[in-house]
Amino acid sequence: MARAVWNGVVLAESDDTVVVEGNHYFPPESLNREFFAESGHHSVCPWKGTASYLHVDVNGERNADAAWFYPETKPRAEVVKGRVAFWRGVQVEL
């Protein structure tokens, strides 16, 4: 079971993560949606495609763009399509 935790709060928990480039990608249904807000930020990975970002909001604190996902992927990255990964201090515990 993998858990994504920030500021002592579990953001996501699943036994069905996919690890790509050292990042655990969680299925969207495993997220505790109350802690997420849409972000307008995007980035491009040459082999995965265009990533969209989510802010993480916990106990009045915002971790901007701390989660990302690929709504659509390039063919080689279909395994992560729609799944959410974390960075910027979000700890993934196994």
N, C-alpha and C positions, 0 to 999 in steps of 0.2 A: 504494500500500500504506500503510495506517495502522497505527501501533503505539501501544499504551498502555504507558507505562513509569513505574515508580516505584522509587526506590532502585537504579537501574541494572538492573532486571529487567524483561523484557518480559512484561506481564500478558496481552496479547491482540494479535493481529496478523491483519489481513484486508484484502483489496481489495474487500470488500463491506460497507462501513459505510453507515449512513443518517444524514445530518446533519439534526437538528431543533433549532431554537433555539440553534444554534452548537455543539451537542454531537454527537460521533460515537457512534452506537449500533452496537456490534459484535455479530455473530451469536454465539450462545452456544457454538457449536462452536469458535470462534476463541480462547476463553479457555484459559489455562494454569491449569487448575482447582486445582492444588496450592497456589496462592497465595491462594485465596479461602475464606472461612468464612461461614456463614449469620449474618445479623443479624436481630434481632427488630424492627428499626426500619422504619416505614412512613411515607409522606407521601402527600398527595393533590394531584393537579394537576386543575384544573377541566375541562380538555379531554382529558387523556390517561388519567386514572384514578388508581388507587392503586399507588404504587411500593413495591417491596420493595428492601432494601439488602443488600450484602455487605461484609464486612470484607476488607481486603487485608493479608496477612501475608507479609513478606519479610525474610529474614535476622534473625528474632527481633523485628522491629518490626511493630506493627499500625497501620494507617491505618483507623480505624473508619469504617464506612459510606461508604467511598470509591467504591463502585460501586453503581449502581442499575439496576433493570429493572422492566418492567411485565408481570407474568404474564398479566394480562388488561387490555385497553384499551377505551376508548370508541371508537365507530366511526371517528371522524376520525383516530385515532392508531394504527390497526392496523399501519401500516408499522414501528412500533417494538416491537410485541408480542414479548416474550421476549428482545429485544436488550439489551445491557448498555452503559451509559455510565459515565463517570468524572468525578470532581472531587477536591477536597481534595489538590491537589498532584500528582495523576497527570497526566503529560504525554502528550498525543496528538501523535505525530510523523507527518508525512506524507512 
